[in-house]
Amino acid sequence: MSEFTEERIVLGDIEVRRVVELDALPFETDAIVPDMPDSVWRENADRLAPDHWDPVTGNALAAIQSWVLRSEGLTVLVDTGVGNGRVRPGVPPFEHLDTPYLDRLAATGVRPEDVDVVVNTHLHADHVGWNTRAQDGDWVPTFPNASYLIPAADHAHFGPGRGGEVPPELRAAFADSVEPVVRAGQAVLWEGAHRIDARLTLEAAPGHTPGSAVLRLASGGDRAVFVGDLLHTPAQLFEPGCSSCFCENPKESAESRVRVLGRAADEGELLVPAHFRGAGVAQVARAGGKFSISRWGA
């Protein structure tokens, strides 16, 4: 049986903690999920407000955060946010950010040298930033003892060989947050599936990016799935065919979303998206051809 407190979840033998970098980032609803009917937000206000939708402004609300898992003696960090001091052309909220992220990580009992595995569910700028930090005018791995698990398809897609095909903010993120880890010999490029330990497995779920992945947890009778950006807002549970504006292949993203949500509902997996505020996690159920929230929290 899972145990849940505000910032701590215990699933079987695994402890899960959350580290929030940025909170309550506003997005216009017709911009973040362009195909979502406006009525979906208001008809589901009781499940979306106030954490995920502001009925006064009409904006969707999101967080940028990491998840820390302690499993079989390993400390695993899932996604690493934006990072401090970055140049992010065209993304003002990420430009020259200065947050106490590492202090918040330390509050969970984890120092950078304690991290054994870093999981980047994909290589967008708000999921790789703290992979590195500035040192003597250069970018170096923040977590010196960690293996960084990076989807090979995203590494190929966002790498320097793509040049002008990649937006400037993603080129910048690759240069300062991904390439230094590869140079340091700490990157593990994987494809298809990758087992971290007996309880944690990465699986491909493409569409948001070519290499987007989910992390499945199974410990005792508890199950969870860390889905990265498969969803940006709970409203996508009610209309799972609607992909975010950040999805590079919206059709494939929707197919991955329906598949992963279906398994979560059928097998009782706790849903852990990258950007949900409030409880941050949810139990989901099927609702016809769509999905619903059966409970917030573990």
Secondary structure as GFF3:
##gff-version 3
##sequence-region A 1 298
A	DSSP	beta_strand	3	4	.	.	.	ID=ss1
A	DSSP	beta_strand	8	11	.	.	.	ID=ss2
A	DSSP	beta_strand	14	28	.	.	.	ID=ss3
A	DSSP	alpha_helix	29	32	.	.	.	ID=ss4
A	DSSP	alpha_helix	38	43	.	.	.	ID=ss5
A	DSSP	alpha_helix	45	48	.	.	.	ID=ss6
A	DSSP	beta_strand	59	71	.	.	.	ID=ss7
A	DSSP	beta_strand	74	78	.	.	.	ID=ss8
A	DSSP	three_ten_helix	92	94	.	.	.	ID=ss9
A	DSSP	alpha_helix	101	107	.	.	.	ID=ss10
A	DSSP	three_ten_helix	112	114	.	.	.	ID=ss11
A	DSSP	beta_strand	117	119	.	.	.	ID=ss12
A	DSSP	three_ten_helix	125	127	.	.	.	ID=ss13
A	DSSP	three_ten_helix	129	131	.	.	.	ID=ss14
A	DSSP	beta_strand	132	135	.	.	.	ID=ss15
A	DSSP	beta_strand	138	141	.	.	.	ID=ss16
A	DSSP	beta_strand	147	151	.	.	.	ID=ss17
A	DSSP	alpha_helix	152	158	.	.	.	ID=ss18
A	DSSP	three_ten_helix	160	165	.	.	.	ID=ss19
A	DSSP	alpha_helix	168	173	.	.	.	ID=ss20
A	DSSP	pi_helix	174	178	.	.	.	ID=ss21
A	DSSP	alpha_helix	179	183	.	.	.	ID=ss22
A	DSSP	beta_strand	187	190	.	.	.	ID=ss23
A	DSSP	beta_strand	193	195	.	.	.	ID=ss24
A	DSSP	beta_strand	200	204	.	.	.	ID=ss25
A	DSSP	beta_strand	213	219	.	.	.	ID=ss26
A	DSSP	beta_strand	222	228	.	.	.	ID=ss27
A	DSSP	alpha_helix	235	238	.	.	.	ID=ss28
A	DSSP	alpha_helix	250	267	.	.	.	ID=ss29
A	DSSP	beta_strand	270	273	.	.	.	ID=ss30
A	DSSP	beta_strand	282	287	.	.	.	ID=ss31
A	DSSP	beta_strand	290	296	.	.	.	ID=ss32
###
